[in-house]
Amino acid sequence: MSSILYNKPKTDKVLTKVVRGYDLDQEFSGHHLFPDIDVDEFAGKIVMFGKEAYIVINTKRAPGETVRGIGITYSSNDYVLENRLLEALSPEEFIEIGNKNNIAVKAQAVTAVYRAMRLEGEYDKAILANNADHYASTNKTTLSGSSLWNDPTANVLEQVEDAKSTIRAKTGRYPNVFHLDADGFAGLKRNEAIKEQFKYSGKASINTEMLADYFGIEKVVVGRAIRAASLTDDFVDLWADNSILAYVPPKKLQSQASPSFGYNYVHRGFPIVEKEYYDKSDRSWHNPVLFRDKAIITDGGAGFLFINTTG
């Protein structure tokens, strides 16, 4: 297996720091279901979680008794990280203008490239999380008629409570993340029961914090990322039609050994921005940006998929 120390490229420390400081919350939401965690190898075994991850273990030991032990349980499934590579171009004309106006042209260029990589990764996460085949029959429901969230009479609270109970029955833990599609979020704001709950709140509109309180869930996020297949195509939502309820551990507990609906495996030490080189053919400075990651559902029982939220 490959190590990050093997044939490691020379990096631009300043620009690498720039991309590592990129705030995913600016436009993405998939990391709330698949948080980044470091892995040391480019390929390896996936740590999957079943009911055994939640069983209370007898740690008591009588004098002289053989010491028991437990460790990380690796599944038979393999992962191979996606190797993302794209060059940030800074034309010499822009560099000249940037120097005169104190604009960090190269920082803007590498940020744009890294954003493109994370947009592709967001698309990967949406495809993975919205695939009904990744959920047991008990952990998904297809909405229709009066159960659709844009139906003012839909009893969404009952739907969510049932889903919470399902996840708890599979994992022993209540879900703490509710990832809404944009249309689903709009439908919830029109729901009569939810509007009634907050009619005296003094708020102009219902927000995600209010919904988190209403459903008794720590975090409610909305998938707002969009994409276009080409320059001539219309924009479409990455997170369309479906919403996901899930258990994801708090940031301090996130690791390969901690049960979670999903993780985004990231090769330790990445992203990297390589040292620049100048190309006379386009009269531009080039900074290769490298990123290696892979989104994985590690515990399907810790998620619940609401299919077709608004029809």
C-alpha positions in Angstrom: 0.0 0.0 0.0 1.2 3.5 -0.8 2.4 5.9 1.9 2.1 9.6 1.7 5.8 9.8 2.3 6.5 7.9 -0.9 7.5 10.3 -3.7 6.0 13.2 -1.9 5.8 16.3 -4.1 7.4 19.6 -3.1 4.6 21.8 -1.7 3.9 25.5 -1.5 3.3 25.9 2.2 1.5 29.2 1.9 -0.9 28.1 -0.8 -1.4 24.7 0.8 -2.5 26.5 4.0 -4.9 28.6 1.9 -6.8 25.6 0.6 -6.8 23.8 3.9 -8.5 26.8 5.4 -11.4 26.6 2.9 -14.8 26.7 4.8 -17.0 23.9 3.4 -20.1 25.4 5.0 -19.9 28.3 2.5 -21.9 26.3 0.0 -21.7 22.6 0.8 -23.5 20.3 3.3 -22.4 16.7 2.5 -19.7 16.9 5.1 -22.3 16.9 7.9 -23.2 13.3 6.8 -19.7 12.3 5.7 -17.2 14.3 7.8 -13.5 14.2 6.7 -11.3 11.8 8.6 -7.6 11.1 7.9 -6.5 7.7 6.7 -2.8 6.7 6.3 -3.1 4.6 3.2 -4.3 5.3 -0.3 -6.2 2.0 -0.3 -7.2 -0.4 2.4 -10.0 -2.1 4.3 -13.2 -0.1 5.3 -14.2 -0.1 9.0 -17.9 -0.9 8.9 -20.2 -0.8 11.9 -23.0 -3.2 12.9 -24.8 -3.9 16.1 -21.6 -5.2 17.7 -20.3 -1.7 17.7 -23.0 -0.7 20.2 -23.0 -3.7 22.5 -22.0 -3.2 26.2 -18.8 -5.1 26.8 -17.9 -6.8 30.0 -14.6 -5.1 31.1 -14.5 -6.5 34.6 -11.6 -8.8 35.4 -11.2 -11.2 38.3 -7.7 -11.6 39.8 -5.6 -13.8 37.6 -8.1 -13.9 34.8 -6.9 -13.7 31.3 -7.1 -10.2 30.0 -9.6 -9.7 27.2 -9.1 -7.3 24.3 -10.9 -5.6 21.5 -9.8 -3.6 18.5 -11.0 -2.0 15.3 -13.0 -4.5 13.2 -12.1 -4.1 9.5 -14.7 -5.4 7.0 -14.0 -7.4 3.9 -14.8 -4.4 1.8 -12.0 -2.3 0.3 -11.7 1.4 -0.4 -9.5 3.2 -2.9 -9.3 6.9 -2.6 -10.2 9.2 -5.5 -7.1 10.8 -6.8 -8.1 14.4 -7.7 -5.6 16.6 -9.5 -6.1 19.9 -11.2 -3.8 22.8 -12.0 -4.5 26.4 -10.9 -3.5 28.8 -13.6 -2.4 32.4 -12.9 -1.8 34.3 -16.2 1.2 36.7 -16.0 -1.2 39.5 -17.0 -3.3 38.8 -13.9 -0.2 38.6 -11.7 0.8 42.1 -12.9 -2.6 43.5 -12.2 -2.8 41.7 -8.9 0.5 43.0 -7.7 -0.6 46.6 -8.5 -3.8 46.1 -6.6 -2.6 43.8 -3.8 -4.8 40.9 -5.0 -3.6 37.4 -4.1 -4.1 36.0 -7.6 -2.5 32.7 -6.9 -4.5 32.2 -3.7 -7.7 32.9 -5.6 -6.7 30.5 -8.3 -5.9 27.5 -6.0 -9.1 28.2 -4.0 -11.1 28.0 -7.2 -9.5 24.7 -8.1 -10.0 23.2 -4.6 -13.6 24.4 -4.6 -14.1 22.5 -7.9 -12.7 19.4 -6.3 -15.0 19.7 -3.3 -18.0 20.3 -5.6 -17.2 17.0 -7.3 -16.9 15.4 -3.9 -20.2 16.8 -2.9 -21.8 15.3 -6.0 -20.3 11.9 -5.0 -21.7 12.2 -1.5 -25.2 13.1 -2.8 -25.2 10.1 -5.2 -24.1 7.8 -2.4 -26.5 9.1 0.3 -29.5 9.3 -2.1 -29.2 5.7 -3.4 -32.1 3.8 -1.8 -30.2 0.5 -2.3 -27.8 1.5 0.5 -30.6 1.4 3.1 -32.5 -1.5 4.6 -36.2 -1.6 3.9 -36.9 -0.5 7.4 -34.7 2.6 7.0 -36.4 4.3 4.0 -39.8 5.4 3.0 -41.3 6.8 -0.2 -43.6 9.7 0.4 -46.8 10.4 -1.7 -50.1 12.2 -1.4 -50.8 13.7 1.9 -47.5 12.5 3.3 -45.5 14.8 1.0 -43.9 17.6 2.9 -45.3 20.3 0.7 -48.8 19.1 1.6 -49.9 21.5 4.4 -51.6 18.7 6.3 -48.6 16.2 6.3 -47.7 14.9 9.8 -44.0 15.3 9.3 -43.3 15.2 13.0 -44.7 11.7 13.2 -42.6 10.6 10.2 -39.5 11.9 11.8 -40.2 10.4 15.2 -40.7 7.0 13.5 -37.4 7.4 11.7 -35.6 8.4 14.8 -37.0 5.3 16.6 -35.8 3.1 13.7 -32.3 4.4 13.9 -32.2 4.0 17.6 -33.4 0.4 17.3 -30.5 -0.3 14.9 -27.7 1.6 16.7 -28.9 2.4 20.3 -28.4 6.1 19.5 -30.7 8.8 18.3 -29.9 10.6 15.0 -28.4 14.0 15.4 -28.2 15.3 11.8 -31.1 16.0 9.5 -30.0 16.8 5.9 -32.8 18.3 4.0 -33.1 18.8 0.2 -34.0 22.4 -0.7 -37.5 21.6 -1.9 -38.1 19.6 1.3 -37.0 22.5 3.4 -39.4 24.8 1.5 -42.2 22.3 2.0 -41.6 22.1 5.8 -41.8 25.8 6.1 -45.3 25.6 4.6 -46.5 22.8 6.8 -49.5 23.9 8.9 -48.5 22.2 12.1 -45.0 23.6 11.9 -46.2 27.1 11.1 -48.6 26.9 14.1 -45.8 25.9 16.4 -43.8 29.1 15.6 -46.5 31.6 14.8 -45.6 33.6 18.0 -41.9 33.3 17.6 -41.5 36.7 16.1 -39.4 35.3 13.2 -40.2 36.3 9.7 -39.7 32.8 8.4 -38.9 29.3 9.8 -35.2 28.5 9.8 -33.1 25.4 10.4 -32.5 26.1 14.1 -36.3 26.3 14.6 -36.7 23.0 12.8 -34.0 21.4 14.9 -35.9 22.4 18.0 -39.2 21.2 16.6 -37.9 17.7 15.6 -35.6 17.3 18.7 -32.5 16.9 16.5 -29.1 18.6 17.2 -28.4 19.8 13.6 -30.6 20.5 10.6 -28.8 21.4 7.4 -30.1 22.2 3.9 -28.4 20.9 0.7 -28.1 24.0 -1.5 -25.2 23.0 -3.8 -26.1 23.1 -7.5 -24.3 22.0 -10.7 -24.7 22.2 -14.4 -23.7 19.3 -16.7 -22.5 21.7 -19.3 -22.4 25.4 -20.2 -25.7 25.1 -22.1 -27.5 23.1 -19.4 -29.6 24.6 -16.6 -28.5 24.4 -13.0 -29.9 21.5 -10.9 -29.7 20.7 -7.2 -27.2 18.1 -6.1 -29.4 17.1 -3.2 -32.7 16.8 -4.9 -35.9 15.1 -3.9 -34.6 13.2 -0.9 -33.7 14.0 2.7 -31.6 12.0 5.1 -31.8 11.6 8.9 -28.5 10.2 10.4 -26.3 9.6 13.4 -22.9 11.1 13.0 -20.6 11.4 16.0 -19.5 14.9 17.3 -16.3 16.2 15.7 -14.1 15.3 18.7 -15.2 11.6 18.4 -14.9 11.3 14.6 -12.4 8.6 13.6 -12.3 5.3 11.8 -13.0 3.6 15.1 -16.1 5.6 16.0 -19.5 4.4 14.6 -21.1 6.8 12.1 -23.5 6.8 9.2 -20.6 7.8 7.0 -17.2 9.3 6.6 -15.1 10.9 3.9 -11.8 9.2 4.0 -9.0 11.7 3.3 -5.4 10.8 2.7 -3.4 12.2 5.6 -1.6 15.4 4.6 -3.9 16.4 1.8 -4.9 18.7 0.1 -1.5 19.7 -1.2 -0.6 22.6 -3.5 2.6 21.9 -5.4 5.4 24.4 -6.1 4.6 26.6 -9.1 6.1 26.3 -12.5 5.9 28.7 -15.4 4.7 27.6 -18.9 5.6 29.8 -21.8 2.9 28.2 -24.0 0.1 29.9 -22.0 2.4 32.4 -20.3 0.9 31.4 -16.9 2.1 30.2 -13.6 0.8 26.7 -12.8 0.1 25.4 -9.3 -1.0 21.7 -9.3 -3.5 21.0 -6.5 -3.8 17.4 -5.2 -6.6 15.9 -3.1 -7.3 12.3 -2.3 -10.6 11.3 -0.7 -13.5 8.8 -0.8 -17.0 9.1 0.8 -18.2 5.9 2.4 -21.4 4.8 4.2 -20.0 2.9 7.2 -23.3 2.1 9.0 -26.4 2.1 6.9 -28.5 1.4 10.0 -27.5 4.8 11.3 -29.3 6.6 8.4 -32.9 6.9 7.2 -33.9 8.0 3.7 -37.0 10.0 3.0 -37.6 9.5 -0.7 -39.6 12.0 -2.9 -40.1 14.6 -0.1 -42.2 17.0 -2.2 -43.3 14.9 -5.2 
